[in-house]
Structures are given as C-alpha cells and as structure tokens.
C-alpha cells in the first residue's frame, strides 16, 4: 500500500493504518532504533511507540514524506530511551564488585586466605569513623548507588565518591601492610 493510502487510513481512524505502517516500514524503523540502542527489546518498544505516536499525531499532521516522518519519530524515541537508560542505569552488583576488586584480592576459595581477608577487613572497618564505615558498608555490602548513600547520609554525591575512592586506596594500603597480596 502506498503512503498516501496509509495516511488516509490514519485520517479515517482505521486501525489498519498501523498494520500497513508496520508492513511497509517495520524493518526500517527497527533498523533505526537498533542503530542507536543496540538492544532488540528496547528497539521493538521504540518501533511500537512510533506507531502510537503516528496514530496520535495523524491527524492533524499530514506528513509529506511518510518514511522520514516515521524514522524521525523512531530516532527521537530511541535517543530519549538511550538517554533515560544511561541516566537511571542501575549500578549493578558486578560494577560495584569491580570497584572493590581494585583493593581486595581474589582468594579463589582458599579458606585460610578468606579468613585472613575477613579479619583484615573487620579490623580496617573497625578503625574507621562512623560516617566512613557507613559509606563503605552501604556501597560494598548493601550494593547501594552513590546517590542513595548521599541521600541517606545527608552528603553530596561528590563527597561520597571521593570518600569511597580514598577508602579503597586506604584499604589497599592496609591489606598490603598486613602482607595480603592484591
């Protein structure tokens, strides 16, 4: 079906407009979204959201170049989704784990080394003031995000980040002094 007939279906509020749009442009819209998001599920959602946005926009809009109209919608939706994803990306345990791995060795299940490391960590944490110990435990035990820690402890995110960085450095030095190889 050609573009003018599909647009007329939108103006007639005929739901076949979406089916025809998907048939004619689904692969193109998916390719646009995938090029930005590199994620099939998010791209499928952008494609579906494009049909909804077209339904809501036509009428009153009558696009001159229907494919350009649709790809622009998809592009904007994908960029917004990418922006949202990076802004509210949960900091997963694996990323927090990578952070702390800078300071703690992998004992690979050696029970003696595990006990030594546990005791050293307890001693290190016992020597910290309440605020720094709270920041450390919230981050590396409870896997909290920096923003959450800052809010809970009435600090700025920057302050928490700097404190965590310094604590990792201090822990690495402390473990090295105790003869634990990192």
C-alpha positions in Angstrom: 0.0 0.0 0.0 1.4 3.4 -0.9 2.0 6.2 1.7 -1.0 8.4 0.7 -3.4 5.5 1.3 -1.8 4.7 4.7 -2.1 8.3 5.7 -5.8 8.3 4.6 -6.3 5.3 6.9 -4.9 7.3 9.8 -7.3 10.2 9.0 -10.2 7.8 8.9 -9.0 6.4 12.3 -8.9 3.0 10.7 -6.6 0.6 12.8 -5.4 -1.0 9.6 -3.2 2.1 9.3 -0.9 0.7 12.0 -0.8 -2.8 10.4 0.0 -1.3 7.0 2.6 1.0 8.5 4.3 -2.0 10.2 4.2 -4.0 7.0 5.8 -1.1 4.9 8.2 0.4 7.4 8.7 -2.1 10.3 12.1 -3.3 9.3 13.3 0.3 8.6 12.1 1.5 12.0 13.6 -1.4 13.8 17.0 -0.8 12.0 16.9 2.9 13.0 16.2 2.0 16.6 18.8 -0.8 16.7 21.4 1.5 15.3 21.0 3.8 18.3 20.1 1.4 21.1 21.9 -1.9 20.1 19.2 -3.7 22.1 16.4 -5.7 20.4 13.8 -5.4 23.2 14.2 -1.6 23.5 14.2 -1.3 19.7 11.0 -3.2 19.5 9.4 -0.9 22.1 10.6 2.1 20.1 9.1 0.7 17.0 5.7 0.1 18.7 5.8 3.6 20.3 6.4 5.0 16.9 3.1 3.6 15.7 1.3 5.0 18.7 2.9 8.4 18.2 1.9 8.4 14.5 -1.6 7.5 15.5 -1.7 10.3 17.9 -0.2 12.8 15.5 -2.1 12.0 12.3 -4.4 13.9 12.1 -4.0 16.8 12.2 -0.5 16.4 10.8 -0.3 15.3 7.2 3.3 14.2 6.6 4.8 15.0 3.1 7.4 12.2 3.4 5.9 9.5 5.5 9.0 7.4 5.8 11.0 10.4 7.0 8.2 11.3 9.4 8.3 7.8 10.9 12.0 7.5 11.1 12.3 10.9 12.8 9.8 9.7 15.5 11.7 6.5 15.9 15.0 8.2 16.1 13.8 10.7 18.8 12.2 7.9 20.8 15.4 5.8 20.6 17.6 8.8 21.7 15.3 9.5 24.6 15.3 5.9 25.7 19.1 5.8 25.4 19.3 9.0 27.5 16.9 7.6 30.1 18.8 4.3 30.2 22.2 6.0 30.8 20.8 8.4 33.4 18.9 5.9 35.5 21.1 2.9 34.7 21.1 0.8 37.9 24.7 0.3 39.1 24.6 -3.5 39.2 26.5 -5.6 41.7 29.0 -6.5 39.1 30.1 -2.9 38.7 30.3 -2.3 42.4 32.3 -5.6 42.6 34.7 -4.3 40.0 35.2 -1.2 42.1 36.1 -3.0 45.2 38.3 -5.5 43.4 40.8 -2.7 43.0 41.5 -3.0 46.7 40.7 -6.6 47.6 42.5 -9.7 46.2 40.7 -12.7 44.8 41.3 -15.5 47.3 39.8 -18.1 45.0 38.1 -20.1 47.7 41.3 -20.6 49.8 39.8 -20.9 53.3 43.0 -19.6 55.0 43.2 -16.6 52.8 39.5 -16.0 53.1 39.8 -15.9 56.9 42.8 -13.6 56.8 41.0 -11.3 54.4 37.8 -11.3 56.6 39.8 -10.4 59.7 41.7 -7.7 57.9 38.5 -6.2 56.6 36.9 -6.3 60.0 39.9 -4.6 61.5 40.0 -2.0 58.8 36.3 -1.2 59.2 36.7 -1.1 63.0 39.3 1.6 62.6 37.0 3.9 60.6 34.8 6.6 61.9 31.0 6.0 61.8 30.5 8.1 58.6 33.2 6.5 56.5 32.3 3.0 57.8 28.6 3.6 56.9 29.5 4.8 53.4 31.8 1.7 52.8 29.2 -0.8 54.1 26.3 0.8 52.2 28.3 0.6 49.0 30.1 -2.7 49.2 27.8 -4.7 51.4 24.4 -3.4 50.5 25.3 -2.5 46.9 23.7 0.9 47.1 24.2 3.6 44.5 26.2 6.7 45.3 23.1 8.9 45.1 21.2 6.7 47.6 24.1 6.8 50.0 24.4 10.5 49.7 20.7 11.0 50.4 20.7 8.6 53.4 23.8 10.1 55.0 23.0 13.8 54.1 26.1 14.2 52.0 26.8 15.2 48.4 27.3 12.6 45.7 30.7 14.1 45.1 31.6 13.7 48.7 30.6 10.1 48.7 32.5 9.3 45.5 35.7 10.9 46.9 35.3 9.1 50.2 34.8 5.8 48.5 37.9 6.3 46.3 40.0 7.2 49.4 38.7 4.3 51.3 39.6 1.9 48.5 43.1 3.4 48.5 43.4 3.1 52.3 42.1 -0.5 52.2 44.6 -1.5 49.6 47.5 0.0 51.6 46.2 -1.5 54.8 46.0 -5.0 53.3 49.4 -4.6 51.7 50.8 -3.7 55.2 49.3 -6.8 56.6 51.0 -8.9 53.9 47.9 -9.7 51.9 48.9 -9.6 48.2 46.5 -7.8 46.0 
